[in-house]
Amino acid sequence: MSSGKKYTVMYRRKMERKTNYRKRVKYLSSRIPRVVIRNHTNNIILQLILFNNDHDQVIITTHSSQLKKFGWPYHRGNIPSAYLSGYLFGKKIINKKINKVVIDLGIFSPNKKSRPYAAIKGLIDAGVETNQSNEKIFPDKSKIHGDHIRDYFTKINAINKIQFSTYQQKNLDMNKIGVVVDQIKSIIDKEK
């Protein structure tokens, strides 16, 4: 690789598209703990990260698979489970006496009303103050309660019996997904 006055070598993590250093400097200069949200196909992961001079330190981690212990029977990669994961994570943060955080969504910007924003909405509903306050980016209450999943299930179930076969094997009622969201939320409130 070249170096000199005409050519500057980028940082390795910038070349690999893993770190946006401009955003990172803004986050770190605020001296407020960061909440990193990572979106995967079947899960969502939230981490509370503090910065010290040597490295970033992960304080709390919440994975959407932890919802199973509260009785969540549905898929862990949808908007209701992202909301509940954010709510659970928010309660953990409040227990650590941290009330304000900065949201770090990584190098890519997610779509409005998507799973990361559902997780942020869960954080806010748990009582955590964040730098994301625009209500237009959060999913509406019907999506948080899974109405779109229920509607799609009733539409597709007549055509394709295979797509939701695991739900049918477990005898899960898709009409009760919103009720289950409220039940899990109240269980989290009691335990945390």
WOTA-V70321 format. One record per pair of residues at least 4 apart in sequence whose C-alpha atoms are under 6 Angstrom apart, sorted by the first residue. I is the first residue (numbers start at 1). J is the second residue. Records with the same first field share a line. If there is no record, write none. Layout:
I: J, J
This chain:
3: 7, 8
13: 18, 19
14: 18, 19
20: 107
25: 29
32: 101
33: 49, 50, 101
34: 48, 49, 101, 102, 103
35: 47, 48, 103, 104
36: 46, 47, 104
37: 45, 46, 105
38: 44, 45
39: 44
40: 44
41: 77
42: 76, 77
43: 64, 76, 77
44: 64
45: 62, 63
46: 61, 62
47: 60, 61
48: 58, 59, 60
49: 57, 58, 59
50: 56, 57
51: 56
62: 89
64: 76, 85
67: 72
68: 72
76: 81
79: 115, 144
80: 144, 145, 146
81: 85
82: 115, 118, 119
83: 118, 119, 122
86: 90, 119, 122, 123
87: 122, 123, 126
90: 123, 126
91: 126
93: 98
94: 98
99: 128, 129
100: 128, 129, 130
101: 130
102: 130, 131
112: 137
113: 117, 137, 138, 139
117: 138
123: 128
124: 128
142: 147
143: 147, 148
145: 178
146: 178
150: 174
152: 156
153: 157
156: 160
157: 161
167: 172
188: 192
